[in-house]
Each structure stands twice: as structure tokens, then as C-alpha cells.
Amino acid sequence: MFDYQTLKPLLFKMQPETAHHMGEYFLKIANSMPTLFNRWVEKHFVDDEALHQEIFGRTFLNPVGLAAGMDKNATMIPGMLAMGFGFTEVGTITPKPQKGNPKPRMWRHVKEESLQNAMGFNNDGMKKVKKRLLQRYPFTTPIGVNIGKNKVTPEDEAINDYTTLLETFHEVADYLVINISSPNTPGLRDLQNESFIKELFIKATAITKKPILLKIAPDMEAADAIAITKVAVENGAAGIIATNTSIEHSLVSNPESIGGISGAVIKEKSFQLFDAIAKELYGKTTLISVGGIDCAEEAYRRLQAGASLVQLLSPLVFHGPSLIANINKGILELMKRDGFNTIEEVIGSKR
């Protein structure tokens, strides 16, 4: 068993994207070695009945999931189980394969424990990814599929990309996520408007009964975010994910000029927008919080604010895979401290 903190200095000498591919390769090796794989599951996966929830017709064994952006091509689903995640969201996936933006396109801000990326929805395309999902679905833990439009698709034709993707993936996913909030596809965030969202969800819910969620950006004004999320829910959205990366580059001391910021520096920004949405929508739809969640206390704060589930990605780079187990164990300790017997009692307890 390799200790992540021992390996981290070596990994941090590499380009972030290179280190990511090394991690993907290692997870594939672990998956092919049952003894090692089972040892990882035993070490990292927290399965306590107090954390179980029934959501979207599936049992979520713990509330901590992988956010979209790491497993772009559905190649690491067993590995995410071995790391301790209670669910995995793959993607973002586009109809056609695309290489994404020119490299370098990912940067570490080590002092701030944050990342900046301008990946641009690099992925293998829906046909290849669906083939992989057909080999995995249904899986031990729930699988979400995050979808987005191709860069070359004009804005006025974007809805066709989303409906095509929904038709392709709804049979191999436990839930689907409409991503119109990445800052790395030109014009994508312009789709965060009420008319587009209304039209999209009317068409989407005619395609499938599977839960479809909307993921929003953290840089919106709270009133605008509340307005579009309410429209989404009123027209069939099964949930809201808040938030994606931020284009407020001044959050870090030496930013690049492109891309979105994730990690510790967006913690408060993400929470404040999530909290504003939860004030309006808690109890009316399923809420998932993501953005700067790097400890049990922060995850617990999001749950008490109304999140049924939380997601993380960037903190893994700085804290390693033990973080997931530490968060889940910490949630259990905080529940015991506060006299909660089940996670359902925690969710929304501060609303």
C-alpha cells in the first residue's frame, strides 16, 4: 500500500494532467488485482447504516461522491468505489469526441489548495463511453452521467446535443446532469437562462423518467440562480447541483488568464450560493453541494443546509484518497455529537 503523502511531492513535480493519467493507470491496475482492490475497499469505503439513503431509486451507502471532471470517460468507476466514494459522476460527455483545449490546461495553486482548469470537455464521445457504461451498469454504487454540448455546436442548436445525449445515456445511468455551467466551452454559460432551461427540461422529461439534474455556476447572482433553478424544478428537474468552478480568478494569488477555479478558495462562494438556493428549494427537490468540501465539518455544514449529497474532486489532489473515509467517519462522529441517528435527520436541520 502506497502512502499518498509520500508520493505527493513526486506527483507535484509532474504536470497536473500527467499526474491525473498516472492515477487513472494505477486505479486500472488495482482493479485487475482482486486482493489489492478488496484491500482498498476495506480500507477506504465507509458503509454504516446510519449513512444510507434512498435517492433516485438507488441506495447511496454514504453521501460523499465524486464530482464530474475526474472520470471523464467512465474508465474509473470501480476505482472510485475502492477510494471510498458513495457514488460516481462521470463526464462531462459530449455527442462527438473532442480533444479539449490546448495544453497546458490545468494548474495547481498549492498554497491555496486549489486548481485551475481549462480542459474544455475533452472526452471520448458518447458512443465509446456508453459501451463502457454498458459493461458496468448497474454498479454497486450509483452512477451519474454529466453531459454537455460540443464546442463546435452553435448555441441555437445546443438543445439537440443535450437531447441526443439523454437518449443515449438514460438507460445506463442512475441520474443525468445537464452541464451548462463550465467556463471552458465558449457560450455555454449563456445557456443559463430561463427560456433555454424550460425548453430543455420539457424535452428532457419527455425522453426519460430517469432523474435529470441541473448543475449551475458559482458566479451567478443569487437571485438569478434561484430563478433558473426554480424554473428547472417546475419543469421536471429532479435536483440541483451547486456549484461548478469559478471564473473569479482573483481568488488565487497567481492565476492563469483562462479556466475555472476549484478547491479551497471557492468554499465560501460555493456555500453561499448553495445556501441561497436551498432556502428556496429545500424540501422541493434533491440538492447536491460541491465546491471546496475538504473536511467532515464542511460536508456536515452542507448537509445541515439542505444537501442530501456532497461531491468533491480538487481536494483529492491535496489530501489523497484517505480524505473520503475521513469525511464519512467525521460525519458519523458529528452525528453522534448532535444526537442524530440517521443522516436524514441531519439533512436540512439548519433550515
C-alpha positions in Angstrom: 0.0 0.0 0.0 1.4 3.4 -1.1 1.0 6.4 1.2 -0.3 9.3 -0.8 1.5 11.9 1.2 4.8 10.2 0.5 4.0 10.1 -3.2 2.6 13.7 -3.4 6.0 15.5 -3.8 6.8 13.3 -6.8 3.4 13.8 -8.3 3.6 17.6 -7.8 6.7 17.7 -9.9 4.7 16.4 -12.8 2.2 18.4 -14.9 -1.2 18.1 -13.2 -2.7 16.3 -16.2 0.2 13.8 -16.3 -0.3 13.1 -12.6 -4.0 12.6 -13.3 -3.3 10.0 -16.0 -0.9 8.2 -13.7 -3.6 7.9 -11.1 -6.1 6.6 -13.7 -3.5 4.0 -14.7 -2.9 2.9 -11.1 -6.6 2.5 -10.5 -6.9 0.3 -13.5 -4.1 -1.9 -12.2 -5.7 -2.1 -8.8 -9.0 -3.1 -10.4 -7.3 -6.0 -12.2 -5.8 -7.3 -8.9 -8.7 -8.5 -6.7 -6.6 -8.8 -3.5 -5.3 -5.2 -3.8 -8.7 -3.9 -4.9 -10.5 -5.6 -1.9 -7.9 -4.3 0.5 -8.5 -0.7 -0.8 -12.3 -1.1 -0.5 -11.9 -2.4 3.1 -9.6 0.5 4.0 -11.5 3.4 2.4 -15.1 2.5 2.0 -17.3 3.6 4.9 -20.6 1.6 4.9 -22.6 2.4 8.0 -26.4 2.0 8.0 -26.7 5.5 9.6 -25.3 7.0 6.3 -27.6 5.1 4.0 -30.2 7.0 1.9 -32.7 6.0 -0.8 -32.4 8.6 -3.6 -33.3 8.3 -7.3 -34.4 4.7 -6.7 -30.9 3.7 -5.5 -29.3 3.1 -2.2 -26.5 5.6 -1.5 -24.3 3.9 1.1 -22.6 7.1 2.0 -23.2 10.7 0.9 -19.8 11.6 -0.4 -19.5 11.4 -4.2 -17.0 12.1 -7.0 -17.8 15.3 -8.9 -17.7 15.3 -12.7 -14.4 16.1 -14.2 -12.1 13.3 -13.0 -13.6 10.2 -14.6 -14.4 11.9 -17.9 -14.7 8.6 -19.9 -16.2 6.1 -17.4 -12.9 4.3 -17.0 -12.5 4.6 -13.2 -15.8 3.5 -11.7 -14.5 0.5 -9.7 -11.6 2.6 -8.7 -13.9 5.2 -7.2 -15.5 2.5 -5.1 -12.1 1.4 -3.9 -11.3 5.0 -2.9 -14.5 5.2 -0.8 -16.9 7.3 -2.8 -20.6 6.5 -2.3 -21.4 7.4 -5.9 -19.6 8.4 -9.1 -20.4 11.1 -11.6 -18.7 10.6 -14.9 -18.2 13.1 -17.7 -18.7 15.7 -18.9 -19.5 13.8 -22.1 -20.3 15.3 -25.5 -22.0 13.7 -28.5 -18.8 13.8 -30.6 -15.3 13.1 -29.2 -13.3 16.2 -28.7 -9.7 16.8 -27.6 -10.5 19.8 -25.5 -8.4 23.0 -25.2 -4.7 23.3 -25.9 -2.2 22.1 -23.2 -1.2 23.1 -20.6 -4.8 23.4 -19.4 -4.6 22.5 -15.7 -2.7 24.3 -12.9 -2.2 23.8 -9.2 -2.3 26.6 -6.7 -0.6 24.7 -4.0 -0.6 27.4 -1.3 -4.4 27.9 -1.7 -5.0 24.1 -2.1 -6.9 24.9 -5.3 -6.9 24.0 -9.0 -7.5 26.0 -12.2 -8.5 24.1 -15.3 -9.4 25.0 -18.9 -9.9 21.4 -20.0 -12.8 22.1 -22.5 -14.8 18.9 -22.2 -12.1 16.6 -23.5 -13.7 13.1 -23.8 -14.1 10.1 -26.0 -17.6 10.9 -27.1 -20.9 9.3 -26.3 -20.6 6.1 -28.3 -17.4 4.9 -26.7 -18.5 6.0 -23.2 -21.8 4.3 -23.5 -20.0 1.0 -24.4 -18.0 1.2 -21.2 -21.1 2.0 -19.1 -22.9 -1.0 -20.6 -20.2 -3.1 -19.0 -20.6 -1.5 -15.6 -24.3 -0.5 -15.1 -25.9 -1.1 -12.7 -22.9 -0.9 -10.4 -22.5 -1.4 -6.6 -22.7 2.3 -6.1 -24.9 4.8 -8.1 -23.6 6.2 -11.4 -24.4 9.7 -12.6 -23.7 10.9 -16.2 -22.8 14.5 -16.7 -23.5 15.8 -20.3 -22.6 18.9 -22.3 -22.6 20.3 -25.8 -19.7 20.0 -28.3 -17.6 23.1 -28.7 -18.5 23.3 -32.4 -22.2 23.1 -31.8 -23.8 26.6 -32.3 -25.7 27.9 -29.3 -29.0 27.8 -31.2 -28.5 24.1 -31.8 -27.3 23.2 -28.3 -30.5 21.7 -27.2 -30.1 19.0 -29.8 -26.8 17.9 -28.3 -28.5 17.6 -24.9 -31.5 15.6 -26.1 -29.2 13.3 -28.1 -27.1 12.6 -25.0 -30.2 12.0 -22.9 -31.5 9.5 -25.4 -28.1 7.8 -25.4 -27.4 7.5 -21.7 -30.6 7.3 -19.8 -30.6 3.5 -19.8 -27.1 3.3 -18.4 -27.2 5.9 -15.6 -28.9 6.3 -12.2 -29.2 10.0 -12.8 -28.1 12.5 -15.5 -26.7 16.1 -15.1 -27.2 19.0 -17.5 -23.9 20.9 -17.5 -24.4 24.4 -18.8 -22.0 26.0 -16.2 -18.5 25.1 -17.3 -16.5 28.2 -18.2 -14.3 26.3 -20.7 -16.8 25.9 -23.6 -17.4 29.3 -25.4 -21.0 30.4 -24.9 -22.0 27.6 -22.6 -22.8 29.7 -19.6 -25.1 31.9 -21.9 -27.5 28.9 -21.8 -28.1 29.6 -18.1 -31.3 31.4 -18.9 -34.9 30.6 -18.0 -36.2 30.1 -21.6 -33.5 27.6 -22.6 -33.8 25.7 -19.3 -37.6 25.5 -19.5 -37.5 24.2 -23.1 -34.7 21.7 -22.3 -36.4 20.2 -19.3 -39.7 19.9 -21.1 -38.0 17.9 -23.8 -35.8 16.0 -21.4 -38.6 14.7 -19.3 -40.4 13.5 -22.4 -37.3 11.4 -23.3 -36.8 9.6 -19.9 -38.2 9.2 -16.4 -34.6 8.9 -15.0 -33.7 11.8 -12.7 -32.2 14.8 -14.5 -30.4 17.4 -12.6 -29.1 20.9 -13.4 -25.6 22.0 -12.5 -25.0 25.7 -12.0 -22.1 28.1 -11.8 -21.0 29.8 -8.6 -20.5 33.2 -10.3 -24.2 34.0 -10.7 -26.1 36.5 -8.6 -28.2 34.6 -6.1 -31.5 36.0 -7.4 -30.6 34.7 -10.9 -29.5 31.3 -9.7 -32.7 31.0 -7.7 -34.8 32.0 -10.7 -33.3 29.5 -13.1 -33.2 26.6 -10.6 -36.9 27.2 -9.8 -37.7 27.1 -13.5 -35.8 23.8 -13.9 -37.6 22.2 -11.0 -41.0 23.5 -12.1 -40.3 21.9 -15.5 -39.2 18.5 -14.3 -35.7 18.7 -12.9 -35.1 16.1 -10.2 -32.4 18.1 -8.5 -29.8 20.9 -8.5 -26.0 20.6 -8.2 -24.3 23.7 -6.9 -21.7 24.6 -7.9 -19.2 24.3 -10.8 -15.9 26.1 -11.0 -15.5 29.9 -10.6 -14.1 32.4 -13.1 -13.2 34.8 -10.2 -9.5 34.3 -10.9 -8.6 36.8 -8.2 -9.4 34.1 -5.6 -5.8 32.8 -6.1 -2.6 34.8 -5.9 -1.1 33.9 -9.2 -3.9 32.9 -11.5 -3.8 32.0 -15.2 -5.9 34.1 -17.5 -8.3 31.2 -18.5 -10.3 28.4 -17.0 -12.2 27.8 -13.8 -11.1 27.8 -10.2 -11.9 24.9 -7.8 -10.8 23.8 -4.4 -10.5 25.5 -1.0 -10.7 29.1 -2.3 -14.3 28.7 -3.6 -15.5 27.1 -0.4 -17.5 30.1 0.9 -18.5 31.3 -2.5 -20.0 27.9 -3.3 -21.6 27.6 0.1 -23.3 31.0 0.0 -24.9 30.3 -3.4 -25.9 26.8 -2.4 -27.4 28.2 0.8 -29.4 30.8 -1.1 -30.8 28.1 -3.4 -31.6 25.8 -0.5 -33.6 28.4 1.2 -36.0 28.3 -1.7 -35.8 24.7 -2.8 -35.0 22.5 0.2 -37.8 20.0 0.6 -38.9 20.5 -3.0 -36.1 18.8 -4.9 -32.9 16.9 -4.3 -29.9 19.2 -3.6 -26.2 18.3 -4.1 -23.5 20.6 -2.9 -20.0 20.7 -4.4 -17.1 23.2 -4.1 -14.3 23.4 -1.6 -15.5 20.5 0.5 -12.3 19.3 2.1 -13.3 18.0 5.6 -16.1 16.4 7.6 -17.1 19.7 9.1 -17.6 21.4 5.8 -19.6 18.4 4.4 -21.7 18.4 7.5 -22.4 22.1 7.1 -23.7 21.5 3.6 -25.9 18.6 4.7 -27.4 20.7 7.5 -28.0 23.4 5.0 -30.1 21.0 2.9 -27.8 18.9 0.7 -28.7 15.3 0.5 -25.4 14.5 -1.0 -22.0 16.2 -1.4 -19.3 15.9 -4.1 -15.6 16.7 -4.3 -12.7 16.4 -6.7 -9.9 19.0 -6.2 -9.3 18.3 -2.5 -8.2 14.8 -3.5 -5.2 16.3 -5.2 -4.0 17.8 -1.9 -5.3 15.3 0.7 -5.3 12.0 -1.1 -7.9 9.1 -1.1 -8.0 8.8 2.7 -10.0 12.1 2.6 -13.2 10.3 1.6 -13.1 7.9 4.5 -12.1 10.7 6.9 -15.1 12.8 5.8 -17.6 9.9 6.2 -16.2 8.9 9.6 -16.2 12.5 10.7 -19.9 12.9 9.7 -20.7 9.9 11.8 -18.9 11.5 14.8 -20.7 14.8 14.3 -24.0 13.0 14.1 -23.3 11.3 17.4 -22.3 14.6 19.0 -25.5 16.2 17.9 -27.8 13.2 18.7 -28.7 12.3 15.2 -29.3 8.6 14.5 -29.6 8.8 10.7 -28.3 11.1 8.0 -31.9 12.0 7.1 -32.1 13.7 10.4 -29.0 15.8 9.6 -30.2 17.0 6.2 -31.8 20.4 6.4 -31.5 20.5 10.2 -30.3 24.1 9.9 -33.1 25.2 7.5 
